[in-house]
Amino acid sequence: MKIIISMIITFLMLFSLSACSENQEIPDSPENNVQEESSVSEENEQDISVLQMTAETLLKIAGEPVYGSVGGDWTAFGLARMDKESNSEWLETYYEKLEKYVADCSGVLDNRKYTEYSRTIIVLTAIGKDPANVGGYNLLIPLADFEQTIFQGMNGPAYALLALDSGNYEIPENTAGTTQATRELYIDYILSKESPNGGWGLAGGEGEIDITAMVLQALAKYREREEVSAAIDRALIFLSENQNDMGGYTAYGTDGSESVSQVIVALTELGISIDDERFVKNGRTLEDRLLDFMVEGEGFRHLIEEEPNVIATEQAFYALIALDRAEKGMPSLYSILE
């Protein structure tokens, strides 16, 4: 049961699948017992063949293109950032499903969780579609509502920034009668919620690995600001000090792959090498640890002792893409228009 709760938390942080309906509050992070390491894979090599294998495996286990957080949006995002042209047929089918979904919802993806809009905007930008006109609906408008966007927790403003910056979009006028959102407001809000240990938590309190990594991904484009740069430095210390001897992280009571994936993306967004000594433990990098969770031809596992699943595989997939882009000197995963 504890492992199931941990997976649900990871799922919620990457946005709920349900939309066009009322959603429940996000639960607090569970306190789980640390899982003992049950197995370690043989020495792995990350190259394009591993990335290609992961893409093919993900398509196999995710199935037909759908609009939704799991097996749809993040798969589409990864495929687009890996090779948009080669995956154009899959992506076009995905967009048709998304467009129909938006029309069926009359443009209201969710009444409360605005990360639904942020996630969709990021994917639309990656596949080359206009989020301001999806079946006649402008999906950027909800992110103009500051109060509603931050309602969901720290991933609300973090992913709002990622979405807005993915296409250098202007924030529309807020017609909801609440505070007009600006990038500065989102940044200031994030900085105000930094925990004493240098990280960020979903709902405040102690810093959490996954949330801290997601916040760093969002702040990366603003690191020239002195106060942002200082906060990033403190967060990197937090992430480095909490990295375990296997090169990964124990988060929410489990040593899972998704935390590793999120930190990899954060480092690549910041232009930090995977071989940076701060993130090498016992000679093992984050990349080494991520590949421990890979089962060839089946995908990535949440925990070493579990079977592969779509959530873990999706996150590992775009983490591998982030690494591949960094190694080739290409713009980072979220630098879509560069």
C-alpha positions, 0 to 999 in steps of 0.5 A: 500500500505504501508503494502505491501511495508513493506512485500516486504522489508522483503521478499527482506531481506530474498532473492529474489525468482526470479533467472536465470534472471536479478534482480532489485536493492534493494529499500531503506527501506520505511517510513511508519506510525506506525500501531496501535495495534488492538488485542492481543492474549490470554496468549500463551504457547510455547512447542513442541506441538506449534512447531509441530502445526506450522510445520503442518500448514506451510506444509499445506499453503506452499504446495508441495516442491519447490525450492525458497525463500518462501514456499521452502528453508526456509521451508526445512531449518526449517524441517531439523533443527526440525527433519531431519529424520522424514521429510526425504521424504519431504526434498528429494523431495525438493532436487530433485526440487532444483537439477533440478533447478540448472541444468536448470540454468546451476549453475547460480542462479542469476547474481547479488544477491549472497544471492541466493547462500548463502541461498541455501548453508545453506539449503543444509547443513541442509538437508545433501547435498553437495553444492559443487556438486549439479548436478555437480555445485559448489555453493560455488564458487560465494561467493569467489567474494567479490565485488559481494557478498557485492553488495546486501547490508549488508545481502550479507556478513552476509549470506555469513558468515552464509553459509560458517560457516554452513558447515565450508566450505573453500572459493574456489579460486575466478576466476572472476578477482575481490577481493578474499573473505575471512571470515576476509574481510566479518567480517571487512566489516560488522564492518565498516558499523555499524551505529552510533546507534549501529545497521546495515542498509541494505544499511548503514545509521541508524540501522534497527531491522531485518538487525541488527538481521541478522548481529548478527546471522552471527557474533555470531561465531566470538564473541571471537574477541574483536572488534566483541564482542564490536560491538555485545554489542552495537547492543544488546543495540540498540535492547533492547532500541528499543523493544516496550512495547508489547515485539516486534518491530516497524520496517519499520513503522509496528509492525510485527512478522518477526522482532521478529523472527529474534531477537529471532534467533539472541539471541539464536545464541549468547546464550542469554536467551529469559528471559534476562531482557534486552529483557523483557518489561512489563513482556513480552518476545519476545516469548510472542510477537511472539505467539500473531501473531499466528492463530491456524491451520492457521499460523502466521501473518505479522501484528496482523490485517492481515491474516496469510501468508507463509513468516511470518509463515516460519520465526516464525517456525524457530524462534520457532525451535531456542527456542526449541533447546536452551531450550533443550541445543542443538546446535543453529539453524545455528550450523548445524554440531555441 
